[in-house]
Amino acid sequence: MKIGSLVLENPLILAPMAGITQLPFRRLAKEAGCALVVTEMVSANGLVHGGRKTVELLKSHPSERPLSVQIFGADPAVMQEAARIVQAQGADLLDINLGCSVRKVVRQGAGAALMGQPEKLGAILKAVRGVVDVPLTIKIRSGWEPSGDQAVAVTRVAEDAGVDAVAIHPRTALQGFGGRADWSLIARLKQCVSIPVVGNGDVRTPDDVVRMQRETGCDAVMVGRASIGNPWIFTQALELLHSRRPRSPDLSERLHGTLRYIDNNVNHFGEARAVRMMRSRVPWFVKGLPGCSRFRSSIIRLKSRQEMRDAVQAYFEELQTSDVKP
Ligand SMILES: Cc1cc2nc3c(=O)[nH]c(=O)nc-3n(C[C@H](O)[C@H](O)[C@H](O)COP(=O)(O)O)c2cc1C
C-alpha cells in the first residue's frame, strides 16, 4: 500500500481520536503492528498562534514513525501556514479533517462543514498542496445526506487538488456515531476514484478487518474505537491477513502493555497529570476482565506512577491465581 511516495508496511491504520491517539497510545498501537498512526485533530488556528497545548499535540517519537498529523480549519491561508508548521516539525504525512461534525468545529466552517462547500475546500487543498511535499490525505464522512454523492464529489475535488489518499467513515455528519457505517459507500468510492481509499467505521474485531477489505476492495483499513485498550487488535488482524490463526493477548502481554502505557504517559505528560489521566484510562485495558469494576474504583485516588503500577500488577497477579480466567 502506497500513499504518495510513502510505502506502508501493511494495510492497518490507527484512526485519529481526540483525547486518545496522543503519543503514548500511538506508540502502543505501532508496537502492536499497525503501519500508520494519526494524531488527534489539531487546530490550524491554534498552531498558527502557537498555542502551547496545540503545539504539544505535534510531539512525536521515532518509534511511532511514520506519523500522520491531522489538522482542521476553514481558512485557506491559515491552513496553509499550519501545514507548513506541521511539515517543518517532521510529520511524514498531513491529513485534513473533513469528517468532524461536532458543533464547535462545524460552526467555524471546518471539518464536515467543508464537505458541503466543494469550492472552498478546493481552495484549501490547493493552498496546502502548494506548500507541502509530504503525502497529503483527507478524512471524510458520507456527507450531509446518506446517498454518499458528496463523498464522491469531495474526493474528486481532492484528487484534482493533488491529494494522495482518502479515508472514509461512511456515516453522515448528522449521524454522529448512530446507526451503522455503510460499507457499500467505501466500495463505491473505490470504484469512482483512482487514489487509494482507506475504509473506516465499525471494525470491531480482527475478522472485520479482513471482511471490510474483501467486501469493499479498500486499500487499507483504519481502526478507531476497537483499539482503545486493545491495541492487540492490530497484531491479530495482521495474523489473519497472513492467513494465520490470531491469538488473543495473554494476561502477561496485557499487563506489560498496560504498564508501558502508564510509563509512556508519565514520560509524555509528567507524573502528576499522567496519573490523573490514568485513573480513567487504565480501566480501558482491563475492560471485561473479572473484577474490573472493583479495580477501577480502587485506582481513583492513586497519586504516583509507582502506586498505579503496583495496583495494576496486583490486579493481574490476582487474575493469574484466581480460578476465573478471562
Ligand atoms: C473519542 C473519539 C475521538 C475522535 N476524534 C477524531 C478526530 O480527532 N479526527 C477524526 O478525523 N476523527 C475522529 N474520530 C472518528 C474516528 O477517527 C473514526 O472515524 C470513527 O470512530 C469510526 O471508526 P471506528 O468505528 O473504528 O471507531 C473520533 C472518534 C472517537 C470515538
Ligand as a Chemical Component Dictionary entry (heavy atoms), coordinates in Angstrom:
data_LIG
# 
_chem_comp.id                   LIG 
_chem_comp.type                 NON-POLYMER 
_chem_comp.pdbx_formal_charge   0 
_chem_comp.three_letter_code    LIG 
# 
loop_
_chem_comp_atom.comp_id 
_chem_comp_atom.atom_id 
_chem_comp_atom.alt_atom_id 
_chem_comp_atom.type_symbol 
_chem_comp_atom.charge 
_chem_comp_atom.model_Cartn_x 
_chem_comp_atom.model_Cartn_y 
_chem_comp_atom.model_Cartn_z 
_chem_comp_atom.pdbx_ordinal 
LIG C1  C1  C 0 -13.325 9.643  21.037 1  
LIG C2  C2  C 0 -13.214 9.836  19.544 2  
LIG C3  C3  C 0 -12.499 10.907 19.053 3  
LIG C4  C4  C 0 -12.390 11.086 17.656 4  
LIG N1  N1  N 0 -11.623 12.109 17.189 5  
LIG C5  C5  C 0 -11.421 12.231 15.847 6  
LIG C6  C6  C 0 -10.515 13.185 15.334 7  
LIG O1  O1  O 0 -9.848  13.932 16.069 8  
LIG N2  N2  N 0 -10.383 13.266 13.984 9  
LIG C7  C7  C 0 -11.089 12.447 13.123 10 
LIG O2  O2  O 0 -10.932 12.548 11.898 11 
LIG N3  N3  N 0 -11.926 11.519 13.595 12 
LIG C8  C8  C 0 -12.096 11.387 14.925 13 
LIG N4  N4  N 0 -12.898 10.389 15.397 14 
LIG C9  C9  C 0 -13.541 9.452  14.444 15 
LIG C10 C10 C 0 -12.662 8.213  14.231 16 
LIG O3  O3  O 0 -11.444 8.547  13.603 17 
LIG C11 C11 C 0 -13.387 7.178  13.355 18 
LIG O4  O4  O 0 -13.669 7.761  12.112 19 
LIG C12 C12 C 0 -14.690 6.690  13.977 20 
LIG O5  O5  O 0 -14.521 6.409  15.349 21 
LIG C13 C13 C 0 -15.201 5.431  13.249 22 
LIG O6  O6  O 0 -14.274 4.385  13.331 23 
LIG P1  P1  P 0 -14.433 3.179  14.413 24 
LIG O7  O7  O 0 -15.788 2.588  14.217 25 
LIG O8  O8  O 0 -13.311 2.239  14.079 26 
LIG O9  O9  O 0 -14.295 3.794  15.781 27 
LIG C14 C14 C 0 -13.040 10.192 16.769 28 
LIG C15 C15 C 0 -13.765 9.129  17.285 29 
LIG C16 C16 C 0 -13.864 8.931  18.664 30 
LIG C17 C17 C 0 -14.631 7.741  19.183 31 
# 
loop_
_chem_comp_bond.comp_id 
_chem_comp_bond.atom_id_1 
_chem_comp_bond.atom_id_2 
_chem_comp_bond.value_order 
_chem_comp_bond.pdbx_ordinal 
LIG C1  C2  SING 1  
LIG C2  C3  SING 2  
LIG C2  C16 DOUB 3  
LIG C3  C4  DOUB 4  
LIG C4  N1  SING 5  
LIG C4  C14 SING 6  
LIG N1  C5  DOUB 7  
LIG C5  C6  SING 8  
LIG C5  C8  SING 9  
LIG C6  O1  DOUB 10 
LIG C6  N2  SING 11 
LIG N2  C7  SING 12 
LIG C7  O2  DOUB 13 
LIG C7  N3  SING 14 
LIG N3  C8  DOUB 15 
LIG C8  N4  SING 16 
LIG N4  C9  SING 17 
LIG N4  C14 SING 18 
LIG C9  C10 SING 19 
LIG C10 O3  SING 20 
LIG C10 C11 SING 21 
LIG C11 O4  SING 22 
LIG C11 C12 SING 23 
LIG C12 O5  SING 24 
LIG C12 C13 SING 25 
LIG C13 O6  SING 26 
LIG O6  P1  SING 27 
LIG P1  O7  DOUB 28 
LIG P1  O8  SING 29 
LIG P1  O9  SING 30 
LIG C14 C15 DOUB 31 
LIG C15 C16 SING 32 
LIG C16 C17 SING 33 
# 
